[in-house]
Amino acid sequence: MGLYAGLTVYVVIWWMVLFMVLPWGIQPIDAADVEKGHASGAPRRPRIVLKVLITTVTAAAVWMLVWGIIRMDLISFR
């Protein structure tokens, strides 16, 4: 797997993991606490930075697994 293909696979894995991690720990704002102009379904504390860090580490681990599988020719794309 070349540099471009490896980077492309990592980006695809990263986005897939991000969409799996985003719902973790979401607690909606109480109906009584909703301010004007805010969505009632918005999370109280989204913790985006933590979720991006978790996504990056998890995607790197999954990418290394995929790279190893391709490198050992268990799955060939040729």
C-alpha positions in Angstrom: 0.0 0.0 0.0 1.5 3.3 -1.1 1.4 6.6 0.8 -1.6 8.0 -1.0 -3.6 4.8 -0.6 -2.7 4.4 3.0 -3.7 8.0 3.7 -7.0 7.6 1.9 -7.8 4.4 3.9 -6.9 6.2 7.1 -9.2 9.1 6.4 -12.1 6.8 5.5 -11.5 4.8 8.7 -11.2 8.0 10.7 -14.6 9.3 9.5 -16.3 5.9 10.1 -14.9 5.8 13.7 -15.9 9.4 14.3 -19.6 8.7 13.5 -19.4 5.7 15.8 -17.9 7.8 18.7 -20.1 10.9 18.4 -23.1 9.5 20.3 -21.1 8.4 23.3 -22.1 10.2 26.5 -24.7 12.5 25.0 -27.2 13.9 27.4 -29.7 16.4 26.1 -30.4 19.7 27.8 -33.4 19.6 30.2 -36.5 21.2 28.6 -36.7 23.8 31.4 -33.1 24.9 30.7 -33.4 25.5 26.9 -32.5 29.1 26.1 -34.1 31.0 23.2 -32.2 30.2 19.9 -30.9 26.8 21.1 -32.1 23.4 19.9 -33.8 21.3 22.5 -32.0 18.2 21.4 -28.5 19.8 21.6 -26.2 18.0 24.0 -25.3 19.5 27.3 -21.6 18.8 27.0 -20.6 17.6 23.5 -16.9 17.0 24.5 -15.8 17.2 20.8 -12.0 17.4 21.5 -12.1 14.2 23.6 -14.1 12.4 20.9 -11.6 13.6 18.2 -8.7 12.2 20.2 -10.5 8.9 20.8 -11.3 8.7 17.1 -7.7 9.4 16.1 -6.2 6.8 18.3 -8.9 4.2 17.4 -8.6 4.9 13.7 -4.8 4.5 13.9 -5.1 1.1 15.6 -7.7 0.0 13.0 -5.5 1.3 10.2 -2.5 -0.6 11.5 -4.6 -3.8 11.6 -5.8 -3.2 8.0 -2.2 -2.4 6.9 -1.0 -5.6 8.5 -3.7 -7.7 6.8 -2.8 -6.1 3.4 0.9 -6.4 4.0 0.7 -10.1 4.8 -1.4 -10.6 1.6 -4.4 -12.0 3.5 -6.5 -9.7 1.4 -5.1 -8.7 -2.0 -6.4 -5.8 -4.0 -4.3 -6.6 -7.0 
